[in-house]
Amino acid sequence: MDREEKILSFMNSEGYVPMKAKDMAVVLDVPKDEYGVFIELLDKLVAEYKIQMNRKSKYRMVEEDQYLTGVFRGHERGFGFVTVEGKDEDIYISANRTKNAMSGDKVLIELVGADTIRPHSKDHRQEGNIVRIIKREKDTVVGLFIDNKNFGFVTPDDKKIGADIFIPKKEFGGAKTNTKVVVKITKYPEEGKNAEGKVIEVLGRINEAGVDVLSLIREYNLPYEFPESVLEEAKKIGEEIPQADLSSRLDLRNKEIFTIDGEDAKDLDDAICLEKTKEGTYLLRSAHSGR
């Protein structure tokens, strides 16, 4: 059993009562020359929210469910909610209790009130206070860049992030006003200060064709290139359709086909073919149904 486990085991024992560090050291038989290390261990356990010290400088265990771990989901108006595994309802976090967490961050929260009425809502919801950010979810953000001469800023596409990213002049990366960019966060938000970043990729102007799709790809880290093995396999496929395949398919290549899909579409599943029959009626064929 290491020193931390020994401290926690002692404090978690049935007969333990809150006591000061020097009294605990006596009970645990801590040598005088190791007292400084002992205090550092207590400070570490406090920082990890495993134990806490009261106003009389006495240590006690953190109460069960006093602190919970979950994922923060922000709102563009500043407040947010933390989803805790095993709990039916999210924990409401007011704007002044987010500790500058960004949407998606894994956080440690302290419950500050049960069944408290949420602002602008008739619902009752438990409230919490973010005490520590355990892990940042995002290190890149996709958004709209604006050049403000001496500095720039990026408005994230993800409105849950809530605040613009400040971009120093030297970190523009060739971006111009009204271009979509990918920003690498270099400094996370602090009290009263926005996050800072640098432009690492310019995706194109806001209304340029394909930029919206590319923005989504970068935002969600979607795969957009085929592996080399797949490309090599595709090259082996001829452009002519084998006769064996045609025998089991409806061939409408010599018909007039209508579709709402664009020229670069690969899946024309709502294409139709309309032709007049000998009886004077009309036959509508659908690419989706094959009839």
C-alpha positions in Angstrom: 0.0 0.0 0.0 1.5 3.3 -1.1 1.4 6.5 1.0 -1.7 8.0 -0.7 -3.6 4.7 -0.3 -2.6 4.6 3.4 -3.9 8.1 4.0 -7.2 7.5 2.2 -7.6 4.1 4.0 -7.1 5.8 7.4 -9.5 8.7 6.7 -12.1 6.3 5.3 -12.0 4.0 8.4 -15.1 3.9 10.6 -13.5 5.5 13.7 -11.9 8.5 11.8 -12.9 12.0 12.9 -11.6 15.1 11.0 -8.2 16.1 12.3 -5.3 18.5 11.5 -2.3 17.4 9.5 0.1 17.3 12.5 -2.3 15.1 14.4 -2.8 12.8 11.5 1.0 12.5 11.0 1.3 11.4 14.6 -1.3 8.7 14.3 0.2 7.5 11.0 3.7 7.6 12.5 5.1 9.9 9.8 8.9 10.6 10.5 9.7 14.3 11.1 12.0 14.4 8.1 9.1 13.2 5.9 6.5 15.7 7.2 7.0 18.0 4.2 6.3 15.2 1.8 3.2 14.2 3.9 1.8 17.7 3.5 2.4 17.6 -0.2 0.5 14.4 -0.5 -2.4 15.9 1.5 -2.4 19.0 -0.9 -2.4 16.6 -3.9 -5.4 14.7 -2.6 -7.2 18.0 -2.0 -6.4 19.1 -5.5 -7.8 15.8 -6.8 -11.0 16.4 -4.8 -10.5 13.1 -2.9 -10.3 14.8 0.5 -11.1 18.4 1.7 -10.1 20.7 4.5 -12.6 22.6 6.6 -12.3 26.1 8.1 -10.6 24.7 11.1 -7.8 23.2 8.9 -9.1 19.7 9.6 -9.2 17.1 6.9 -12.1 14.8 6.0 -13.2 12.6 3.1 -15.2 14.1 0.3 -18.8 13.0 0.6 -20.2 10.5 -1.9 -21.8 12.2 -4.9 -20.5 15.6 -3.7 -18.3 15.7 -6.8 -19.3 14.1 -10.2 -17.5 13.7 -13.5 -19.2 14.3 -16.8 -19.2 16.0 -20.2 -20.0 19.6 -20.5 -22.3 20.8 -23.3 -22.3 24.6 -23.7 -25.0 26.9 -25.0 -24.3 30.0 -27.1 -25.8 32.2 -24.3 -23.1 31.1 -21.8 -24.7 28.5 -19.6 -24.6 24.7 -20.2 -25.3 21.2 -19.0 -23.1 18.4 -17.8 -24.1 14.8 -18.7 -23.1 12.4 -16.0 -23.2 8.7 -16.7 -25.9 6.9 -14.7 -27.9 10.1 -14.0 -31.3 10.5 -15.8 -31.0 14.3 -16.1 -28.2 16.6 -17.0 -26.8 19.0 -14.4 -27.4 22.6 -15.1 -24.4 24.9 -15.1 -25.0 28.7 -15.0 -22.8 31.0 -17.0 -20.8 32.2 -14.0 -20.0 28.6 -12.9 -18.6 27.1 -16.1 -14.9 27.8 -15.2 -14.4 28.6 -18.9 -15.1 25.1 -20.0 -15.7 24.6 -23.7 -18.4 22.3 -25.1 -17.3 18.7 -25.1 -14.8 19.1 -22.2 -14.7 16.4 -19.5 -15.2 18.2 -16.2 -15.4 17.6 -12.5 -18.5 19.3 -10.9 -19.7 20.0 -7.4 -23.5 19.8 -6.8 -24.6 23.2 -5.4 -28.3 22.7 -5.2 -30.9 20.0 -5.7 -34.2 20.7 -7.6 -33.4 24.3 -8.2 -35.5 26.1 -10.8 -33.6 26.7 -14.0 -33.7 30.2 -15.4 -36.2 30.8 -18.2 -37.8 27.4 -17.5 -40.5 25.9 -15.4 -38.5 22.7 -15.1 -36.7 21.7 -11.9 -33.1 20.6 -12.4 -30.2 19.9 -10.2 -27.5 22.6 -10.5 -23.7 22.3 -10.4 -20.5 24.2 -10.3 -17.5 23.2 -12.5 -14.5 23.0 -10.2 -12.0 21.5 -12.6 -11.5 20.7 -16.3 -10.2 17.2 -16.5 -9.7 17.0 -20.2 -10.1 19.4 -23.1 -12.2 17.9 -26.0 -11.1 20.3 -28.8 -7.7 21.5 -29.8 -9.0 22.7 -33.2 -12.0 24.8 -34.2 -13.6 25.5 -37.6 -15.1 28.9 -38.1 -15.4 32.2 -40.0 -12.3 34.5 -39.9 -12.6 38.3 -39.7 -9.5 40.5 -40.0 -9.7 43.4 -37.6 -6.4 45.0 -38.8 -4.3 44.6 -35.6 -5.8 41.3 -34.7 -8.3 38.8 -36.0 -11.0 36.6 -34.6 -12.8 33.4 -35.6 -16.5 32.8 -34.9 -16.9 29.0 -34.5 -19.3 27.1 -36.6 -20.3 25.2 -33.5 -22.5 27.7 -31.7 -22.2 25.7 -28.4 -18.6 27.1 -28.1 -20.2 30.4 -27.5 -17.3 32.8 -27.8 -15.0 33.9 -30.6 -11.3 32.7 -30.9 -8.8 35.6 -30.7 -6.1 35.4 -33.5 -2.9 37.5 -33.1 -1.8 39.3 -36.3 1.3 37.0 -36.8 -1.0 33.9 -36.7 -3.4 34.8 -39.6 -1.9 32.1 -41.8 -2.9 33.9 -44.9 -6.6 34.1 -44.0 -8.7 36.9 -45.2 -12.0 38.4 -44.0 -15.0 36.1 -44.6 -12.9 32.9 -45.2 -13.6 29.7 -43.4 -10.6 28.4 -41.5 -9.3 25.8 -39.2 -7.8 27.2 -36.0 -5.4 25.5 -33.6 -6.1 26.6 -30.0 -2.9 27.8 -28.4 -4.5 29.2 -25.2 -7.8 28.1 -23.7 -10.2 30.7 -22.4 -9.6 32.2 -19.0 -11.7 34.4 -16.8 -12.6 37.5 -18.9 -10.4 36.4 -21.8 -11.3 34.5 -25.0 -9.4 31.5 -26.2 -6.5 32.3 -28.5 -5.4 30.4 -31.6 -3.6 30.3 -34.9 -4.9 29.6 -38.4 -3.5 26.3 -39.6 -5.7 25.9 -42.7 -7.7 28.2 -45.0 -10.7 26.3 -46.4 -12.0 29.0 -48.8 -14.4 31.9 -48.9 -17.7 31.4 -47.1 -19.9 31.1 -50.2 -17.3 29.2 -52.3 -18.6 25.8 -53.6 -17.6 22.9 -51.5 -16.4 24.9 -48.5 -19.4 24.1 -46.5 -18.8 20.3 -46.9 -15.1 20.7 -46.2 -15.9 22.7 -43.1 -18.0 19.8 -41.8 -15.3 17.3 -42.6 -12.7 19.3 -40.6 -15.1 20.0 -37.8 -15.9 16.4 -37.1 -12.7 14.9 -38.3 -14.5 12.8 -41.0 -12.4 10.6 -43.3 -12.4 12.1 -46.8 -9.7 10.1 -48.6 -9.7 6.5 -49.6 -6.8 4.2 -48.6 -4.3 3.5 -51.3 -5.4 -0.1 -51.4 -8.9 0.9 -52.2 -7.8 3.2 -55.0 -5.7 0.5 -56.5 -8.6 -2.0 -56.5 -10.9 0.6 -58.1 -8.4 1.0 -61.0 -8.8 -2.7 -61.8 -12.5 -2.2 -62.5 -13.2 -1.6 -66.2 -15.5 1.2 -67.5 -17.6 -1.2 -69.5 -20.4 -3.1 -67.7 -20.0 -6.9 -68.3 -22.9 -8.6 -70.2 -23.4 -10.9 -67.2 -24.3 -7.9 -65.0 -26.6 -6.4 -67.5 -28.8 -9.5 -67.7 -29.9 -9.0 -64.1 -30.4 -5.2 -64.3 -32.9 -2.8 -65.8 -31.0 -0.9 -68.5 -32.3 2.7 -68.9 -29.2 4.2 -70.4 -30.9 5.1 -73.7 -33.8 6.8 -71.9 -34.3 10.4 -70.8 -33.5 10.5 -67.1 -34.5 13.3 -64.7 -32.9 13.9 -61.3 -32.6 16.7 -58.7 -29.1 15.6 -57.9 -26.1 17.6 -59.0 -23.7 16.8 -61.8 -21.1 15.4 -59.3 -23.6 13.1 -57.5 -22.6 9.5 -57.3 -25.9 8.1 -56.1 -28.9 9.0 -58.2 -31.5 7.3 -56.0 -34.3 9.7 -56.7 -33.9 9.8 -60.5 -36.9 9.0 -62.7 -37.7 8.0 -66.3 -41.0 8.9 -67.9 -42.2 7.3 -71.2 -45.4 7.0 -73.1 -46.8 3.6 -73.8 -48.5 2.2 -76.9 -51.8 2.5 -75.1 -51.3 6.3 -74.7 -50.7 6.1 -71.0 -47.5 7.1 -69.2 -45.0 4.8 -67.4 -43.0 6.3 -64.6 -39.9 4.4 -63.6 -37.9 5.1 -60.5 -34.2 4.4 -60.1 -34.8 3.7 -56.5 -37.4 0.9 -57.1 -35.9 -0.3 -60.4 -39.4 -0.4 -61.9 
